[in-house]
Amino acid sequence: MSEPLYERSVPVIVWFRNDLRLADNPALTAAIATGAPVVCIYIWSPEEEGGWPPGAASRWWLHHSLVSLSNALSKLGARLIIRRGLTNAQLIELADRTGARRVFWNRRPEPAAIEQEQQVGRCLKAKGCTWESFGGGMLFGPERIRTRSGSPFQVFTPFFKACKSAGMDTHVIAEPHEISAWHNYGHGDGIGDGELTSLSVDALRLLPSIDWAGGMRNAWNPGEAEAQSRLAEFMDQSVDDYQAGRDFPAVAGVSRLSPALHFGEISPRQAVAAAIKRREFLVDSGRDTGSVDGFIRQVHWREFAYHLLIHFPHTVEAPLRAEFAEFPWSCDAEAFSAWTRGRTGYPFVDAGMRELWTTGYMHNRVRMVASSFLVKDLLISWQEGARWFWDTLVDADLANNTLGWQWVAGCGADAAPYFRIFNPVTQGEKFDPSGEYIRKWLPDLAEAAPADINCPWTGISGLFALENAEETDCYPSPIIQHDFARTRALAALQKVKESTGK
């Protein structure tokens, strides 16, 4: 039986979160399918993020992504209502104003977001509203992938095998052609001429008051359209060489889709579906599929991070391996400052830190080396590094940030053994052999010979620069000798083993 006409005139609400897209958005699709007018809302409520509100770089990205989403909705005849305040209050006020009794949203994996959804659900139910939530940000539901004993996976390879066995729905939902929108609202900065009001994106004050974002503007163009274009270009031009090029920061060998995935400008299903399509083409052409398979594996690594965060929410602050709670971390503010400013004296590390400060991004290989240098060479806790990345990365994602830092520190799931300590010189020599990446971000080393650029203190010109580093802007000498640091780190680990018996 068809829905009564008077019911179809009652609007439904779509609550946008980290799913700032129209295509493959199950909550939006379900709302449109009701045939009712759709009210789209985004609520800026950083105080509900459980101590992890978006950092400065993420807020810059969010501003531009919201502008992009708002423009895309306008082209379909709808509008994005933007509010600031507690989510419960804003959704209930919106439901009361419009008469809406159904709310749709896509779930998030962060502990505070899960608690927020539960509170919203209870509040809506108390008001006589129904709601539906969807897993648009993950490939699988959190309860679907389990070990044979029913416990959560803590090692990636068997997790990945279980995902492949479970089978993923690869059907990508097309972008809607139109949206039957609710039009009875005003607009402006909170003072409207109708029943509903909306803030402007500018009114959220997400952009920095002092404009330091020029490097990010040059590097990025946030929004769904750009994300889809970047995915298509990567599949057409780069993914076939992904395995060979993904570790070399001077090479355009990675997708750079991580910020788009975090903000939901594309879904992980879109990324995997595009890769599967490319894989089928390579199979038909009789060509190797290893690189495409490697990319698919990396998307599942992101899924693994979400899986861990949902099942082990304490890991955002504490190590998964409890014995590491006793690790004797150092409190060296001067060394930490040198690391954040890209002044450690190790060019591969410093180039990465300056890339991060300028563009809000760091190549993954360099992230591993820079992170290892902080926690193992300097013995500064992974939590301090995670907080710095959280504020400076445009792709700052609580699940992936947590997994990455605990992996490097050796205290998390499927972690690198603590005794695996990256040598910042040999890593640079291996993955930036000509020094192209280093020269781009460390212009003070532009004239260094390839043989010296990862250890500039070895050449005559380097020695001269190091002698004057305190008085000039020349490149600094190493703040610590790596061999000494490695020995110190291993000794600290041994103490932890002896004290915990593990």
Secondary structure by P-SEA (a helix, b strand, c coil): cccccccccbbbbbbbcccccccccaaaaaaaaaccbbbbbbbbcccccccccccaaaaaaaaaaaaaaaaaaaaacbbbbbbbccaaaaaaaaaaaccccbbbbbbbccaaaaaaaaaaaaaaaaacccccccccccccccccccccccccccccaaaaaaaaaacccccccccccccccccccccccccccccbbbbcccccccccccccaaaaaacccccaaaaaaaaaaaaaccccccccccccccccccccaaaaaaaccccaaaaaaaaaaaaaaaaaacccaaaaaaaaaaaaaaaaaaaaaaacccccccccccccccccccccaaaaaaaaacccccaaaaaaaaaaaacccccaaaaaaaaaaaaccccccaaaaaaaaaaccccccaaaaaaaaaaaaccccccccccccccaaaaaaacccccccccccccccccccccccccccccaaaaaaaaacccccccccccccaaaaaaaaaaaaaaaaaaacc
